[in-house]
Amino acid sequence: MSKKIISIFASLLLFASSSAHAISLGYVTGNDYLKLDENSRLSWLVGAMDGIMAESAMIEKDSKGPWLGRCINGLDTQQIKAIFEKELNNNPEGWHAPAAFIFRVKMEKYCKGKI
């Protein structure tokens, strides 16, 4: 990874940890996510989806596109948010974990067999 990318990533983590309320270790936990207002939740969710799709595109190199993009094709952002929040609300014992991990695991389960 180039020094420029690492520098940008580190700056984003620093910004996220200073701009959100008490985000620990530079990432958003389930607890942190649940404290966000509606617009911040939607922004976080879109960023999480973008990150997963970018990572998938780089690793998979599938001509059909990233697995998450293929899976959520046709779903509204509010619907994806509801799927994720249902997972959070039904599993409070995991709220201390990074929300991105919770989101990714949930979407992998949701997408299994759909793509």
C-alpha positions, 0 to 999 in steps of 0.5 A: 500500500502506498504511503499516500493511501496509508496517510489518507486512511490514517487521516480519515480514522483520526477525523472519524475519532475526533468528529464522532462522539467517543468512537473508540480506537478509530472505528464505530462500534455497534454502540456508537452506531446506535447513538448516531442520528438518522443522517449520520447512520445513513452516511456511515452505512453508505461508507461501509457499503462502499468500503466492502465493495471497493475491497471486493472489487480489488480482491475478487476481480469478478467481471460481474462486480463486487459480491455486495453490489450484486446482492443489494442490486434493487434494494433501497438504502433504507431497506439495507439499513433496516436489515442491519439495524434488525441484526443490531437490535436482535443481538445486543451482546455484540454492540461492543464490536466494530459495526463494520464487522457486524454489517459485513457478517450480516450482509454475507449471511443475507447474500448467501445464495442470492448471488 
